[in-house]
Amino acid sequence: MLPELGHFALILALLLAALQALFGLAGPALGRERWMAAVTPAVAGQAVMVATAFACLVSAFVGNDFSVAYVAENSNSALPLFYRVTALWGAHEGSLLLWIALLASWTVAVAIGAARLPPRFAARVLGVLGLVSFGFLLFTLATSNPFLSIDPPAPDGRDLNPILQDPGLAVHPPILYTGYVGFAVAFAFACAAMLEGRLDQHWARWTRPWTTAAWAFLTCGIALGSFWAYYELGWGGYWFWDPVENASFMPWLVGTALVHSLAVTDKRGLFKSWTLLLAILAFSLSMLGTFLVRSGVLVSVHSFAADPTRGVFILAFLIIMIGGALTLYAWRAPLLKSSAGFELGARESFLLFNNVLLVIAAATVFAGTLAPLISDALRLGTVSVGPPYFNPTFMLSMLPLLALLSVGIHANWKRGRLKDRQRTLLYTLVGAAVLGCGVAFGIWSHGALLTPVGMTLAIWIALSSLVDPFDRWRRGLSLPRAVIGMTVAHLGVALAVLALTTVQSFTSEQDVALAPGASATVGGYDFRFEGVKPVEGPNYDAQGATLVVSRHGARVAVLKPEKRQYWVQRQVISETAIRMSRGSNILVALGEDLGGGRWSLRIQIRPLVSLIWLAALVMAIGGALAASDRRYRTQQVAAAAGAAAAEPAA
Amino acid sequence: MIRTGQVLVLTALLACAAAWAVDPTHLADPKLQARYVALTHELRCMQCQNESIADSPVDLAADLRRSVRELLEQGKSDAEIRAWMVARYGDFILFRPRFIWRNAWLWSAPLVLLAIGVLVSWRIVRTRAALVAAEPDGADGEP
């Protein structure tokens, strides 16, 4: 009964999304006030219906309702309750429902915030969001319905893919999707502005907090995915330049550019059409991410779905949405000229460089990710693109970006008075270089050329981002949340650079073969192998090894990596054992039984690797602080009314 | 419903994703060992998607690792070993696309983009700086 109710609720949600789009877009165009008034009830109704559908699917999972095909394929009665709930987004259909539910949540939040916006504009924003929701609901109902039943019901489910039975993966998709879907809000604001034919600084002020919030979620989501890959999937790797990872990284890069470009549009009324383009691009890449992951076009380690008919639908949907937005853009962008100027050394210039470099980085990742397809389409033969391509080409735009960040952070708006800051610039750079080289050559005696460069950049960024807040504090000026947020986010960048440099330069890794009682020494730690014993879990059997880790004779940890065979899917999964010691992560993974009690083992010591994810969290916290600044929430209607009078349709 | 072919593809992929290879191969010469590690990470497993032969647990990857080791011990250079692999398995096996004409667009893309970026930035800054110069003084500061 409940699955049918869920299915019905989803159909009603589709109809309400259609009404929301119709009233929201046609109402302002035809000047029908009563249509516009119907938009918010449609949003609320759609949210209730989506929530009902979501709850029905959750209850089907919790109640082990194996008459639902999706539940039967992705759950099992022996699965712990927590994973029965998170199994909802363990595969394609449920992930889509999660996407739709998150879009409904964002839309409700926008509808609540829209009370402060001009009614015509608000209706258009919600109308565009209704259109996006309509597309995804139609896609779900037509090709990927999670409520389809099987008759007779399966006696038990085929279980959740064991790789996904992990707390990291339980939270990774919802947070990543919250970020993806959040860019739909920026996209809707951009489309609404283009429909209005007017884009003023208030528009940027309304759009900024939403974009920054989406960006913060995406940052967290990517970091969680990397963390999950590190301990569950990748055996100690934290980034693989895998197509699916790239699919989430491209919208992040463009979203980062958008956050910065919006700052210029907000403060100076510049880069208007560029900001619109980035908003369209960020959401397009978010949808392309879905397409890449779900269509099976680029099969990768993470791709759990492969169905070309779905790919064709998403492709058509992408072409309609992106094509429509770009057409609108081509029509309206020429109206958005600004006559404001700035000098070479001004903050606008540096934010321009930031945008150019971030977009180049995204384009490079795009080229590398799609190269196998492009090369095939142009009949140039097969090609594979992996880390040896991505690492150096990505660095090509990232190194100048980081160096320019440390300089540009000192620049003023409009006037290029960097000469006044010469001393600050010099002191921070020299300080950073001394410290950076000291750390690079002092603590560790070896390292590549990039080690001191990376260390210096990290410290330079950290010092530079602290100059302005320190200056404000010393002069007794107020420290708004937006400034604190920016500083925290840039400190996060510094931490990330420091961590990545350290990990890339000083990782020790070795695969060894050990008999019980034998030892191996890796990176200054001794690992004594005590042998392997059988272990039984709630829904798996395992071989568990025990290793005693010591340093200079003193015991550091006892690590117990496992190889698990899950009962239902008969799949062997390796569970790594990780312990943090002196800032380094010691990781041990159990390999193969080599006979006679000997086993192969991977031992890896990565210094500061945890700092990579912590840095992402710091960046996200910075974003959250900036997004919650009061200047985005007060007096918006009055300001908008004033602006409308002062600046008629461009 | 998912078709059988897709299930097979899926199962093969999952088998690859779930278990990674641990490769305790140890060459006596540390220089050779370093080259062995680097090379096995740059060659792609033909069976698993997006995994190097160093990480892939399937037999084919183990065979390829053995080939790399033997070729190294015969004193072959990295380039010769790559050529040996390409001759047998095609360009698909290289995670590092070769510097050849048909990959020129891929390798030059970042540089071309950077050049365009510099040019465009320079033009925008020049135009905008001229606007400031044309303004009367005193219209400064954050609006």
Contacts between the chains, C-beta under 8 A, distances in Angstrom:
chain1	res1	chain2	res2	distance
A	69	B	1	7.3
A	161	B	14	6.7
A	162	B	18	7.0
A	163	B	14	7.4
A	163	B	17	6.4
A	163	B	18	5.8
A	201	B	143	7.6
A	233	B	17	6.6
A	234	B	20	7.6
A	235	B	20	4.8
A	235	B	55	7.4
A	240	B	50	7.1
A	242	B	50	5.3
A	243	B	50	7.0
A	267	B	142	6.0
A	267	B	143	7.1
A	268	B	143	6.8
A	269	B	143	7.2
A	270	B	128	7.8
A	299	B	9	7.6
A	299	B	13	6.8
A	299	B	49	4.7
A	299	B	50	7.9
A	300	B	49	5.5
A	300	B	50	4.6
A	301	B	13	7.6
A	301	B	16	7.4
A	301	B	17	5.0
A	301	B	48	7.9
A	301	B	49	6.4
A	301	B	50	5.2
A	301	B	51	6.7
A	302	B	17	7.7
A	303	B	13	6.9
A	303	B	49	7.5
A	304	B	10	7.0
A	304	B	14	7.8
A	306	B	6	5.1
A	306	B	9	5.9
A	306	B	10	6.5
A	307	B	2	7.3
A	307	B	6	6.9
A	339	B	131	6.5
A	340	B	128	7.7
A	340	B	131	7.0
A	341	B	128	4.6
A	341	B	129	6.6
A	341	B	130	7.1
A	341	B	131	2.8
A	341	B	132	3.8
A	341	B	133	7.7
A	341	B	134	7.5
A	341	B	135	6.6
A	342	B	125	7.8
A	342	B	128	4.9
A	342	B	129	7.0
A	342	B	131	8.0
A	342	B	132	6.2
A	343	B	125	8.0
A	343	B	128	7.7
A	343	B	129	5.0
A	343	B	132	5.5
A	344	B	125	5.4
A	344	B	129	6.0
A	348	B	128	7.2
A	349	B	121	7.8
A	349	B	125	5.4
A	352	B	121	5.7
A	352	B	124	6.3
A	352	B	125	7.0
A	353	B	121	6.0
A	356	B	117	4.2
A	356	B	120	6.9
A	356	B	121	5.4
A	357	B	117	6.9
A	359	B	117	7.8
A	360	B	110	6.9
A	360	B	113	4.6
A	360	B	114	5.9
A	360	B	117	5.4
A	363	B	109	7.4
A	363	B	113	5.6
A	364	B	109	6.5
A	364	B	110	4.6
A	364	B	113	6.9
A	367	B	106	6.3
A	367	B	109	4.6
A	367	B	110	7.7
A	368	B	106	7.3
A	371	B	97	7.3
A	371	B	106	5.2
A	375	B	102	7.4
A	375	B	103	7.8
A	375	B	106	7.6
A	380	B	102	4.3
A	380	B	103	7.8
A	381	B	90	7.8
A	381	B	91	6.1
A	381	B	102	6.3
A	382	B	90	5.9
A	382	B	91	5.3
A	382	B	92	4.4
A	383	B	91	5.6
A	383	B	92	7.4
A	383	B	97	5.1
A	383	B	103	6.2
A	383	B	106	7.1
A	384	B	44	5.1
A	384	B	91	7.1
A	384	B	92	5.3
A	384	B	93	7.0
A	384	B	94	5.9
A	384	B	95	5.5
A	384	B	97	7.1
A	385	B	95	7.1
A	385	B	97	6.0
A	385	B	106	7.2
A	386	B	42	7.2
A	386	B	44	6.9
A	386	B	50	7.8
A	386	B	52	7.3
A	386	B	95	2.9
A	386	B	96	6.9
A	387	B	41	7.8
A	387	B	95	6.6
A	388	B	42	5.6
A	388	B	95	5.6
A	388	B	96	3.5
A	389	B	95	7.5
A	389	B	96	6.3
A	389	B	97	6.0
A	389	B	106	7.4
A	389	B	107	7.8
A	393	B	109	7.9
A	393	B	110	4.3
A	396	B	110	5.2
A	396	B	111	7.4
A	396	B	114	6.5
A	397	B	110	7.0
A	397	B	114	6.6
A	413	B	141	7.4
A	413	B	142	5.6
A	414	B	132	6.8
A	414	B	140	6.2
A	414	B	141	7.6
A	415	B	132	7.4
A	415	B	140	6.4
A	416	B	129	8.0
A	511	B	22	4.9
A	511	B	23	4.9
A	511	B	24	4.7
A	511	B	25	7.5
A	512	B	24	5.4
A	513	B	24	3.9
A	571	B	14	6.5
A	571	B	15	7.3
A	571	B	18	5.5
A	572	B	18	6.3
A	572	B	19	5.4
A	573	B	18	5.0
A	573	B	19	7.2
A	574	B	18	7.5
A	574	B	19	5.9
A	574	B	20	6.8
A	589	B	20	7.4
A	589	B	22	6.6
A	590	B	22	7.8
A	591	B	21	7.3
A	591	B	22	2.7
A	591	B	24	7.5
A	592	B	22	6.5
A	600	B	22	4.3
A	600	B	23	7.5
A	600	B	24	4.7
A	601	B	22	6.3
A	601	B	24	7.9
A	602	B	20	8.0
A	602	B	22	4.7
